Amino acid sequence: MATPDPEPRHTPGLDRRGTLPDTGDTPPAEGGISGISHPEPEEVRRAWGRWPAVVIVLAAVAVSVMLIGMIVALSA
C-alpha cells in the first residue's frame, strides 16, 4: 500500500482550498449493511436425552465392576 501524497494538488477529493468538501469522495466510517448474511441454524434445546445418559452410566458401572473383579482375583 502506497503512502498518500502530502501535496494537496495531488490528493484526490479535495476542493480548491485543499480541504474536504461536505460531501466528498471519502468512504463512510461503517458499512451500510446490518444483520447477518444467512439465517442461523436453530439452537439445540437439549444436548443429551435420557437414554444416552443411562447407557453411559451403565457402561461406566460395568467397567468399574470388571476392574474391581480383576483386582480381587489378582489379590487372592
N, C-alpha and C positions, 0 to 999 in steps of 0.2 A: 504494500500500500504506500502510495506516494504521500509525502507531506504536502499540505496545501501551500500554495504560493502566497507569501505575505503581501505581495504587491497588489493593492486594491484594483488596479487596472486589469489584472489577470484573474481575479476572483469572480466566479460566476454568481449571478443572483444579486449583485449589489446595484444600488441606484447610482446616480451621478455623484452624490455626496460621499459614496463609499460606505454607506450603511445599508442594512437590510430593510427592504420595504415592509409595510404592514402585512401584505400578502405576498409571499415570496416563494422562492424555489426550495426553501428548507423543508425537510420532511417532518411530519408530525412526530411528537415525542413517543406516542404509543400507537400500536396497531388499532385499526378500526373494527376488528372482528372480535366479538366477545363470545364466550361459551366454549363448548367443546366441538371438535370436528366430526365426531361419530358418537353414536349412542353407547353408553357404558353398559356392560352386562349386569344383569340383576344380581344383587348381593345375596350370598348364601346365608340362609337363616340359621341353619344348624350344620355344624361340620360333621358331627358324629350322631348316628342313630343309636338306638338301644342295642340292636343285635351285634354290630361290630364291637362295641364295648364289652358285651358279655363274652364273645368269642376270645377277645384279647385277654380278659381276666381268667377265663378257663384255661387258656394255653399257658399263661404265667403260673397258675396253680399247678398244672400238670408237670411243667418243667421243674418247679420247686419240689414237688413230691418225688420226682425221679432223682433229683440231685441229693435230697435227704436220704432216699433209699440207698443210693450208691455209697454215700458216706457211712451209713450204718453197716452196709455189707462189707466195706473195706475195713472198718474198725473191729469187726467181730472176728 
